[in-house]
Amino acid sequence: MSPELEENNPGEISLPQLEAGSLSEEDGGGGAARPLVSGPGAGPGCGEGGGAAPPPTQDGAVAPPVVERETWTRQMDFIMSCVGFAVGLGNVWRFPYLCYKNGGGVFLIPYLLIVFIGGIPVFFLEIALGQFMKQGGVSAWNIVPLFKGLGLASMVIVFFCNTYYIMILVWGLYFLFHSFTNQLPWASCGHPWNTPNCTQDFRRACHNRSLAASPSPADPLSSPTPLNLSLLQLLLNGSCSEAEGMRSPVIEFWERKVLRLSGGLHEPGDISYELVLCLIATWIIVYFCMWKGVKSTGKVVYFTALFPYLVLVVLLAHGVTLPGAIDGIVYYLKPDWSKLWEAQVWIDAGTQIFFSYAIGLGALTALGSYNRFHNNCYQDAFLLAMINSGTSFFAGFVVFSVLGFMAAEQGVDISKVAESGPGLAFIAYPKAVTLMPLAPLWAALFFFMLLILGLDSQFVGVEGLITGIMDMLPPKSALGSLRREVVAAICCFVCFLIDMSMVTEGGMYVFQLFDYYSASGITLLWQAFWECVVIAWVYGADRFMDDVARMIGYQPLPYMKWCWSYITPFVCVAVFLFHVVNYKPLTYNTTYTYPLWGEALGWALALSSMLCIPVTVLYKLLRCKGSLRERWQHLTTPVWGRHHLEYLAPESGAKLLPPAGTKSTLFESVI
């Protein structure tokens, strides 16, 4: 929320106009004193500056009533919300695969290093910024109004995330409903959606092929057939299944029953009404989890954040008893020291951390804004980082115990079944479940966990979006009078309308477009880089460290400001450039290449957030009056909130009021 100032009224007061000795704070970096509340007369009239009026005093100057910002009922509500948001599907279905792929236990070395020099510093920065400013993802950047585009960019990214991420929950709900049967529908062939190429016994087919130079003549499926092979086909006996032209029933269920894949992005096809019903149900659940704000969100997350851990423990206890499970776990952790010298390993570690820590989405800032001002967010950041990374590591044992069993059952190397992403959730694990006793029970348990694991990430993400929007609405306008429940309903409905393009036969192509571009590593790294640069070099790293000390009562370790100033921006730039240099056009299934107009649409999604930062800076500088230096000085002057005055001595607060009888204007936030 950026207070708009067009003219300087004579009755308005700003701290720089006060007499010597008036309340101000020294810059922690040794710079000039800065006012606690910047006033409208502090600089050129360019639409920025001005803080809220102070509380009433004995001289009769009374500020208009201000609605107090709600806070968490208990601090554990905040911890659970952050755990629910940051610990999501990526921890379960991506980290274990990356660990196995990049040298097993050796991968933990670059991973933990980047956690401490990249993940935790930015994670802490976002939470502390929200707590200090008491504003959501957009308005928190009133700390440096010139770079308010950072907040807008985070809102664009989290909007796109909320739009496409829910489709994973929709597919999970669809699988969950189909798990309540005596025989799982993806366990066998012979269903209306299966093709003549469907087969269940890959092990026998592969062994037959290894014993004979040619396929068995008795096999009617021996001749290769042109197939729409899945991107995830590699998990099924690799070249053996492809050479035979056969397909697993689980892949056919996924592609032909759930997705009903069309020929490409240019063929949207019909809408799947079963998926539409699942989509409606999911959005209704999300809406009622967060429609009342943090009071309702803080209660729901106790279940949604903790229940997946219970299921993971149950799945691990069951998984380690399966044949081949130990081999899978050994494969997961077996160190390959040569991998440390490969750049890709370090890039994978950096990208995974920025994804799994939910950095750059503005939601962490929104969650932090509901903290008490003196909450120890520094301690919380380290605690949440340990929970996040610990969950990722623990999930690897669950995943690879089952994949080891699956490889043993099929008689193939585990590298043939190791997968990540949707391939693990909707192909590999469902296939493994069909090989277990009581398959429907384990399938229902797994997909219910998947649903809960993604659900809290979804509704906390929507909470962050709505918090940002509510903080931006002009308080005295018709929009500002809208109830939170109405704004939440509008946001959910708009996302639902966009999601309708993803429940068509070409919906997977649209989903992948959003996933690859709108919230990609490039956009998140760009966002994290500018957050560090703005706080460290524009606002001042020492200055922000002093602000944090004011909240928590002591100075954080100096390594934090070193990370914000040098190390983390360098890591972001290095990984960003690697992504750009190694950019490859988007493909699906390794055979379908997106058309040029599809790629252009994807880059439009990416640039819609990335350009918010430079465009906003240019707009504010051009709109402001005065010399370039005056514009810069004024637009980088923080716009403090009313709550900052509550932590000063009462006698100091009186100095902030205008003389008795002088009209005092309260500048509220407007875009």
FIFIFI-220186 format. One record per residue (C-alpha): y, x, z; residue in three letters. Coordinates in steps of 0.05 Angstrom, whole numbers, m for minus. Example, Ala and Ser with C-alpha at 12.3 -4.5 7.8 and 13.67 -1.06 7.14 Angstrom:
<nodes>
m90:246:156:ALA $
m21:273:143:SER $
</nodes>
This chain:
<nodes>
0:0:0:MET $
63:33:m23:SER $
129:6:6:PRO $
179:m6:m50:GLU $
250:16:m41:LEU $
300:2:m95:GLU $
366:12:m58:GLU $
388:42:8:ASN $
418:m11:53:ASN $
471:13:103:PRO $
436:m22:160:GLY $
370:15:150:GLU $
357:77:190:ILE $
316:138:176:SER $
298:194:222:LEU $
332:249:183:PRO $
398:213:198:GLN $
386:216:273:LEU $
423:265:317:GLU $
394:332:335:ALA $
336:326:383:GLY $
310:261:354:SER $
236:252:350:LEU $
200:295:298:SER $
139:338:293:GLU $
133:410:272:GLU $
90:424:212:ASP $
26:457:234:GLY $
34:506:177:GLY $
100:531:201:GLY $
142:489:155:GLY $
203:446:169:ALA $
201:390:219:ALA $
178:324:190:ARG $
198:254:214:PRO $
145:212:246:LEU $
170:153:205:VAL $
202:167:138:SER $
261:123:124:GLY $
287:90:61:PRO $
349:133:63:GLY $
311:197:63:ALA $
313:211:m10:GLY $
324:184:m80:PRO $
311:110:m92:GLY $
245:115:m129:CYS $
200:64:m99:GLY $
170:105:m43:GLU $
186:120:30:GLY $
201:78:90:GLY $
156:63:149:GLY $
144:2:191:ALA $
195:m16:245:ALA $
181:5:316:PRO $
162:m43:371:PRO $
215:m83:409:PRO $
256:m50:464:THR $
306:m71:517:GLN $
366:m66:471:ASP $
346:m130:434:GLY $
323:m100:368:ALA $
258:m137:354:VAL $
211:m120:297:ALA $
177:m178:261:PRO $
107:m192:286:PRO $
55:m148:255:VAL $
m18:m168:250:VAL $
m59:m117:286:GLU $
m113:m83:245:ARG $
m182:m103:270:GLU $
m227:m48:297:THR $
m302:m40:307:TRP $
m329:m78:366:THR $
m368:m15:386:ARG $
m364:55:358:GLN $
m438:50:341:MET $
m419:m4:290:ASP $
m380:49:252:PHE $
m438:99:255:ILE $
m488:47:231:MET $
m442:25:175:SER $
m433:97:151:CYS $
m508:109:156:VAL $
m521:45:117:GLY $
m471:62:63:PHE $
m485:136:54:ALA $
m560:134:65:VAL $
m585:96:4:GLY $
m635:97:m52:LEU $
m614:167:m75:GLY $
m640:197:m10:ASN $
m709:167:m22:VAL $
m718:170:m97:TRP $
m677:231:m119:ARG $
m675:285:m65:PHE $
m752:293:m59:PRO $
m758:302:m134:TYR $
m701:353:m137:LEU $
m732:391:m79:CYS $
m800:395:m115:TYR $
m767:411:m182:LYS $
m722:466:m155:ASN $
m769:510:m116:GLY $
m794:466:m59:GLY $
m770:491:9:GLY $
m725:543:m25:VAL $
m681:486:m50:PHE $
m659:474:22:LEU $
m620:540:21:ILE $
m569:520:m33:PRO $
m572:448:m8:TYR $
m553:464:64:LEU $
m501:515:43:LEU $
m465:465:m1:ILE $
m472:412:54:VAL $
m430:456:100:PHE $
m379:480:48:ILE $
m373:417:6:GLY $
m406:355:35:GLY $
m384:355:107:ILE $
m311:378:95:PRO $
m297:323:44:VAL $
m337:272:84:PHE $
m296:289:146:PHE $
m231:289:107:LEU $
m241:218:81:GLU $
m261:189:149:ILE $
m204:225:185:ALA $
m153:203:133:LEU $
m173:130:141:GLY $
m172:135:217:GLN $
m104:170:219:PHE $
m69:124:169:MET $
m105:60:190:LYS $
m108:39:117:GLN $
m160:29:63:GLY $
m178:74:5:GLY $
m112:62:m32:VAL $
m59:56:21:SER $
m85:115:61:ALA $
m55:159:7:TRP $
14:138:32:ASN $
6:204:68:ILE $
27:235:1:VAL $
54:175:m40:PRO $
60:215:m104:LEU $
m16:220:m107:PHE $
m31:148:m92:LYS $
m70:148:m157:GLY $
m127:180:m117:LEU $
m134:114:m80:GLY $
m131:74:m144:LEU $
m183:119:m177:ALA $
m231:110:m118:SER $
m222:35:m123:MET $
m240:36:m197:VAL $
m302:79:m183:ILE $
m326:36:m125:VAL $
m314:m27:m167:PHE $
m359:0:m222:PHE $
m411:22:m170:CYS $
m412:m47:m138:ASN $
m421:m78:m207:THR $
m481:m39:m232:TYR $
m514:m16:m167:TYR $
m533:m87:m148:ILE $
m579:m90:m209:MET $
m627:m43:m173:ILE $
m630:m94:m116:LEU $
m641:m150:m167:VAL $
m701:m113:m197:TRP $
m727:m98:m127:GLY $
m722:m171:m108:LEU $
m758:m190:m172:TYR $
m815:m142:m156:PHE $
m816:m168:m84:LEU $
m826:m240:m106:PHE $
m883:m218:m152:HIS $
m916:m180:m95:SER $
m938:m243:m59:PHE $
m1001:m253:m101:THR $
m1074:m237:m90:ASN $
m1072:m189:m148:GLN $
m1008:m152:m166:LEU $
m986:m172:m236:PRO $
m974:m100:m256:TRP $
m1043:m78:m234:ALA $
m1081:m103:m295:SER $
m1075:m120:m368:CYS $
m1088:m188:m400:GLY $
m1022:m221:m383:HIS $
m978:m254:m435:PRO $
m929:m195:m434:TRP $
m984:m143:m445:ASN $
m998:m112:m514:THR $
m1065:m91:m543:PRO $
m1046:m20:m524:ASN $
m1049:m36:m450:CYS $
m1103:2:m411:THR $
m1118:13:m337:GLN $
m1166:72:m337:ASP $
m1127:132:m360:PHE $
m1172:179:m321:ARG $
m1234:161:m362:ARG $
m1195:162:m427:ALA $
m1167:231:m413:CYS $
m1235:258:m392:HIS $
m1267:231:m455:ASN $
m1213:264:m496:ARG $
m1222:330:m461:SER $
m1297:328:m476:LEU $
m1290:309:m548:ALA $
m1243:334:m602:ALA $
m1231:264:m626:SER $
m1225:196:m592:PRO $
m1287:154:m581:SER $
m1301:114:m644:PRO $
m1319:55:m600:ALA $
m1248:54:m574:ASP $
m1208:4:m615:PRO $
m1144:34:m588:LEU $
m1157:104:m613:SER $
m1107:103:m670:SER $
m1036:118:m651:PRO $
m988:59:m655:THR $
m912:62:m659:PRO $
m890:46:m588:LEU $
m826:37:m550:ASN $
m849:91:m501:LEU $
m816:89:m433:SER $
m769:141:m408:LEU $
m817:144:m350:LEU $
m881:153:m391:GLN $
m887:225:m367:LEU $
m915:202:m301:LEU $
m977:176:m335:LEU $
m1022:234:m355:ASN $
m969:263:m400:GLY $
m991:279:m471:SER $
m1060:249:m461:CYS $
m1035:178:m456:SER $
m985:188:m511:GLU $
m1036:217:m559:ALA $
m1082:158:m547:GLU $
m1025:109:m558:GLY $
m1041:73:m494:MET $
m995:45:m441:ARG $
m1002:30:m368:SER $
m997:m43:m345:PRO $
m942:m23:m296:VAL $
m899:4:m352:ILE $
m911:m58:m394:GLU $
m893:m103:m334:PHE $
m829:m63:m324:TRP $
m807:m60:m397:GLU $
m835:m124:m426:ARG $
m834:m172:m366:LYS $
m776:m149:m322:VAL $
m728:m116:m372:LEU $
m754:m147:m437:ARG $
m723:m88:m473:LEU $
m688:m100:m539:SER $
m678:m49:m595:GLY $
m613:m21:m568:GLY $
m543:m32:m542:LEU $
m525:m71:m605:HIS $
m580:m123:m590:GLU $
m561:m159:m525:PRO $
m614:m213:m537:GLY $
m627:m271:m490:ASP $
m610:m277:m417:ILE $
m668:m273:m368:SER $
m659:m333:m323:TYR $
m707:m306:m271:GLU $
m663:m245:m264:LEU $
m601:m289:m262:VAL $
m630:m327:m202:LEU $
m645:m260:m168:CYS $
m574:m237:m184:LEU $
m544:m300:m154:ILE $
m587:m294:m91:ALA $
m569:m220:m82:THR $
m494:m232:m89:TRP $
m497:m290:m40:ILE $
m532:m245:11:ILE $
m480:m190:0:VAL $
m423:m239:7:TYR $
m445:m268:73:PHE $
m460:m199:101:CYS $
m387:m178:95:MET $
m343:m239:85:TRP $
m315:m238:156:LYS $
m298:m164:154:GLY $
m322:m109:200:VAL $
m340:m158:254:LYS $
m396:m186:212:SER $
m412:m121:174:THR $
m418:m83:240:GLY $
m472:m130:264:LYS $
m513:m135:200:VAL $
m519:m60:190:VAL $
m558:m52:254:TYR $
m616:m84:218:PHE $
m603:m59:147:THR $
m592:13:169:ALA $
m650:19:219:LEU $
m704:m23:187:PHE $
m716:25:128:PRO $
m731:81:178:TYR $
m784:38:209:LEU $
m816:24:141:VAL $
m812:97:122:LEU $
m850:116:185:VAL $
m903:63:171:VAL $
m909:85:98:LEU $
m916:158:120:LEU $
m968:141:172:ALA $
m1007:105:119:HIS $
m993:156:64:GLY $
m1019:217:101:VAL $
m1087:183:110:THR $
m1097:177:34:LEU $
m1139:227:m5:PRO $
m1095:281:m37:GLY $
m1035:267:8:ALA $
m1034:336:39:ILE $
m1036:368:m30:ASP $
m975:327:m49:GLY $
m936:348:13:ILE $
m953:421:0:VAL $
m930:414:m71:TYR $
m864:384:m45:TYR $
m850:443:2:LEU $
m883:502:m33:LYS $
m828:555:m40:PRO $
m813:587:m107:ASP $
m762:642:m90:TRP $
m747:657:m163:SER $
m711:589:m169:LYS $
m653:615:m126:LEU $
m627:655:m185:TRP $
m623:594:m231:GLU $
m554:561:m237:ALA $
m586:493:m248:GLN $
m614:494:m177:VAL $
m545:503:m146:TRP $
m515:450:m192:ILE $
m569:400:m173:ASP $
m556:414:m99:ALA $
m481:403:m107:GLY $
m488:340:m149:THR $
m539:310:m101:GLN $
m494:321:m41:ILE $
m433:289:m73:PHE $
m475:229:m93:PHE $
m514:219:m29:SER $
m454:230:17:TYR $
m416:174:m21:ALA $
m356:219:m29:ILE $
m297:197:m72:GLY $
m310:122:m69:LEU $
m256:105:m17:GLY $
m307:66:24:ALA $
m312:120:78:LEU $
m236:119:84:THR $
m239:43:92:ALA $
m293:48:146:LEU $
m254:101:183:GLY $
m191:58:182:SER $
m224:9:230:TYR $
m237:64:282:ASN $
m196:71:346:ARG $
m141:122:335:PHE $
m171:171:385:HIS $
m242:165:361:ASN $
m277:233:353:ASN $
m287:228:277:CYS $
m300:304:275:TYR $
m363:296:316:GLN $
m382:234:276:ASP $
m378:272:210:ALA $
m428:324:232:PHE $
m474:272:262:LEU $
m473:229:199:LEU $
m485:290:155:ALA $
m547:308:195:MET $
m573:237:191:ILE $
m561:234:116:ASN $
m594:300:99:SER $
m649:291:150:GLY $
m667:224:119:THR $
m671:256:50:SER $
m718:310:75:PHE $
m761:261:114:PHE $
m766:214:54:ALA $
m797:271:14:GLY $
m859:270:58:PHE $
m866:195:47:VAL $
m858:200:m29:VAL $
m901:261:m41:PHE $
m958:238:4:SER $
m965:178:m42:VAL $
m955:217:m106:LEU $
m1008:267:m83:GLY $
m1056:209:m74:PHE $
m1038:181:m142:MET $
m1050:247:m176:ALA $
m1118:255:m141:ALA $
m1139:185:m162:GLU $
m1120:197:m234:GLN $
m1148:267:m236:GLY $
m1083:299:m261:VAL $
m1034:350:m236:ASP $
m980:323:m190:ILE $
m927:346:m239:SER $
m951:290:m285:LYS $
m934:237:m234:VAL $
m873:266:m199:ALA $
m813:224:m218:GLU $
m743:207:m192:SER $
m696:149:m197:GLY $
m719:81:m222:PRO $
m781:115:m249:GLY $
m804:127:m177:LEU $
m785:59:m151:ALA $
m809:14:m208:PHE $
m864:55:m241:ILE $
m895:110:m199:ALA $
m897:76:m131:TYR $
m919:8:m157:PRO $
m974:43:m195:LYS $
m995:81:m132:ALA $
m996:17:m91:VAL $
m1046:m15:m139:THR $
m1095:40:m120:LEU $
m1091:25:m45:MET $
m1129:m26:m4:PRO $
m1086:m87:14:LEU $
m1041:m71:m46:ALA $
m997:m134:m41:PRO $
m980:m118:31:LEU $
m957:m47:16:TRP $
m921:m70:m46:ALA $
m883:m124:m8:ALA $
m866:m75:48:LEU $
m841:m22:m1:PHE $
m797:m68:m42:PHE $
m769:m102:20:PHE $
m750:m32:45:MET $
m720:m17:m23:LEU $
m679:m81:m20:LEU $
m654:m68:50:ILE $
m639:5:36:LEU $
m595:m13:m23:GLY $
m566:m76:8:LEU $
m524:m41:62:ASP $
m499:10:11:SER $
m478:m49:m32:GLN $
m442:m93:18:PHE $
m408:m34:53:VAL $
m384:m12:m17:GLY $
m357:m82:m29:VAL $
m325:m80:40:GLU $
m289:m16:20:GLY $
m264:m49:m45:LEU $
m239:m111:m9:ILE $
m205:m70:46:THR $
m167:m32:m8:GLY $
m147:m96:m44:ILE $
m125:m132:20:MET $
m82:m72:40:ASP $
m48:m73:m27:MET $
m30:m147:m29:LEU $
44:m160:m15:PRO $
44:m193:55:PRO $
99:m244:41:LYS $
75:m267:m27:SER $
25:m321:m47:ALA $
m27:m267:m59:LEU $
m15:m237:9:GLY $
m29:m304:42:SER $
m99:m308:12:LEU $
m154:m308:64:ARG $
m202:m250:65:ARG $
m260:m296:50:GLU $
m226:m319:m15:VAL $
m212:m248:m38:VAL $
m284:m228:m23:ALA $
m310:m288:m63:ALA $
m265:m271:m123:ILE $
m289:m198:m122:CYS $
m362:m218:m118:CYS $
m353:m269:m174:PHE $
m319:m220:m221:VAL $
m374:m169:m210:CYS $
m426:m224:m221:PHE $
m395:m241:m289:LEU $
m399:m168:m311:ILE $
m471:m165:m285:ASP $
m490:m221:m333:MET $
m489:m168:m388:SER $
m544:m130:m350:MET $
m593:m188:m344:VAL $
m601:m194:m419:THR $
m653:m160:m462:GLU $
m604:m104:m475:GLY $
m583:m102:m402:GLY $
m616:m36:m386:MET $
m574:m1:m439:TYR $
m511:m30:m407:VAL $
m535:m10:m338:PHE $
m549:62:m360:GLN $
m480:65:m392:LEU $
m447:48:m326:PHE $
m492:94:m287:ASP $
m482:154:m333:TYR $
m407:150:m341:TYR $
m370:105:m291:SER $
m395:139:m226:ALA $
m423:203:m255:SER $
m419:272:m225:GLY $
m358:287:m268:ILE $
m316:230:m239:THR $
m337:242:m166:LEU $
m324:317:m171:LEU $
m256:305:m203:TRP $
m239:258:m145:GLN $
m264:306:m91:ALA $
m226:365:m121:PHE $
m159:328:m120:TRP $
m170:301:m50:GLU $
m178:372:m24:CYS $
m120:400:m64:VAL $
m71:344:m44:VAL $
m88:348:31:ILE $
m91:424:34:ALA $
m34:444:m12:TRP $
14:385:m17:VAL $
10:353:52:TYR $
m12:418:85:GLY $
m80:438:113:ALA $
m51:461:180:ASP $
m9:398:184:ARG $
m70:354:174:PHE $
m110:395:225:MET $
m54:381:275:ASP $
m59:307:259:ASP $
m133:309:271:VAL $
m123:346:337:ALA $
m74:291:356:ARG $
m130:240:347:MET $
m190:277:377:ILE $
m154:320:428:GLY $
m172:389:402:TYR $
m168:430:338:GLN $
m229:428:291:PRO $
m259:494:270:LEU $
m213:532:222:PRO $
m269:534:171:TYR $
m250:462:154:MET $
m182:481:128:LYS $
m211:541:91:TRP $
m260:494:56:CYS $
m205:444:38:TRP $
m159:499:13:SER $
m206:545:m25:TYR $
m282:537:m21:ILE $
m293:463:m34:THR $
m244:460:m94:PRO $
m279:520:m123:PHE $
m348:487:m115:VAL $
m321:423:m147:CYS $
m291:460:m206:VAL $
m354:502:m217:ALA $
m401:442:m217:VAL $
m351:400:m258:PHE $
m346:454:m312:LEU $
m421:461:m314:PHE $
m428:386:m327:HIS $
m375:388:m381:VAL $
m404:450:m416:VAL $
m475:422:m413:ASN $
m455:351:m432:TYR $
m506:316:m476:LYS $
m497:249:m510:PRO $
m530:192:m472:LEU $
m600:173:m495:THR $
m652:123:m469:TYR $
m726:133:m475:ASN $
m713:202:m507:THR $
m716:166:m574:THR $
m657:117:m573:TYR $
m590:151:m579:THR $
m529:110:m561:TYR $
m482:95:m620:PRO $
m413:127:m623:LEU $
m379:63:m601:TRP $
m426:61:m540:GLY $
m408:132:m521:GLU $
m334:115:m530:ALA $
m344:56:m484:LEU $
m377:102:m433:GLY $
m320:152:m435:TRP $
m271:95:m427:ALA $
m307:77:m362:LEU $
m303:149:m338:ALA $
m230:160:m358:LEU $
m208:94:m329:SER $
m215:126:m260:SER $
m200:198:m276:MET $
m134:183:m311:LEU $
m108:143:m251:CYS $
m88:207:m217:ILE $
m45:242:m271:PRO $
m17:176:m298:VAL $
6:154:m229:THR $
38:221:m215:VAL $
77:219:m281:LEU $
98:147:m271:TYR $
125:159:m201:LYS $
162:223:m222:LEU $
194:189:m282:LEU $
212:127:m243:ARG $
245:166:m186:CYS $
318:188:m188:LYS $
348:255:m175:GLY $
329:326:m194:SER $
256:345:m202:LEU $
258:380:m135:ARG $
288:319:m100:GLU $
237:274:m132:ARG $
180:318:m110:TRP $
207:324:m39:GLN $
217:250:m32:HIS $
151:229:m64:LEU $
111:277:m20:THR $
143:251:44:THR $
91:210:82:PRO $
100:136:93:VAL $
78:126:165:TRP $
52:62:194:GLY $
74:24:255:ARG $
13:46:294:HIS $
36:119:295:HIS $
92:100:343:LEU $
44:73:394:GLU $
22:143:412:TYR $
91:169:429:LEU $
129:167:495:ALA $
167:101:502:PRO $
234:137:512:GLU $
223:173:446:SER $
206:108:411:GLY $
274:78:429:ALA $
309:131:388:LYS $
276:104:326:LEU $
313:38:330:LEU $
380:24:297:PRO $
440:11:341:PRO $
445:m57:373:ALA $
470:m110:327:GLY $
450:m71:265:THR $
405:m108:217:LYS $
337:m74:214:SER $
295:m84:152:THR $
220:m79:157:LEU $
191:m49:94:PHE $
121:m76:83:GLU $
71:m53:33:SER $
76:m75:m39:VAL $
47:m44:m101:ILE $
</nodes>
